Amino acid sequence: MQQRLSKIRVNRIPEEIITLAEILKEAGYATYSVACNINISRIQGFDQGFDRFQRIDYYQDQTLVNKQLQAWVDEIRSQKKYFLYIHYMDPHQPYHKREPWFGRYRQEARDPLSNLVARYDSEINFVDQKIQQMFQRFGWDKNTLMVITSDHGEEFKEHGRLGHGKTLYSEVLHVPLMLYHPGGGIPGKVVDTNVSLVDVAPTITSFVGIPADENHMGLDLLALA
């Protein structure tokens, strides 16, 4: 059997680029990150600005993300103010059967494709549960700005393909972006204006009172609220 080797070229964030974590750290925030994504690592420079940075292997159980957070919970909660970036890999290929949700969705599956979608949907529920667990453990119902989003969507043959990374259809580009603050600092509202993930950083810095930098890309989404 013929064996082949290949190289993976990794780009690193230039050190002169100031990250959101660096901005918040300069403003007095303790900064933490737990990420389960091969593309978010020290090699790529994503640890810039973080006091603690931990990457969980992509192929390990996603519950390890919460396990690492549990190990830090007392330290983090003791901080006067902190920034915490969490990256769950689910929902993502390879799609797992997350029970009990998969069993419910599978009842409606009539073919291999809908069975695959059932797996994907079960992973969404799984991550939702993990976020809920940390929400309760950290007490994010008190004076905490939460931002929930995703780096991409997924195609299920709506245009003949599975997955992501090959097209620019809305199934891939249209991702959730939710901002929540229990103190009422953000009114409940859905906006129709086109926004981008590049707007997340300036929105966060605006909310916590850090002056805008004219060199930074993105808009303050709070202006739309």
Secondary structure by P-SEA (a helix, b strand, c coil): cbbbbbbbbbbccccccccaaaaaaaaccbbbbbbccccccccccccccccbbbbcccccccaaaaaaaaaaaaaaaacccbbbbbbbcccccccccccaaaaaaaaacccaaaaaaaaaaaaaaaaaaaaaaaaaaaccccbbbbbbbbcccccccccccccccccccccccbbbbbbbbcccccccccccccccccaaaaaaaaaaccccccccccccccccc
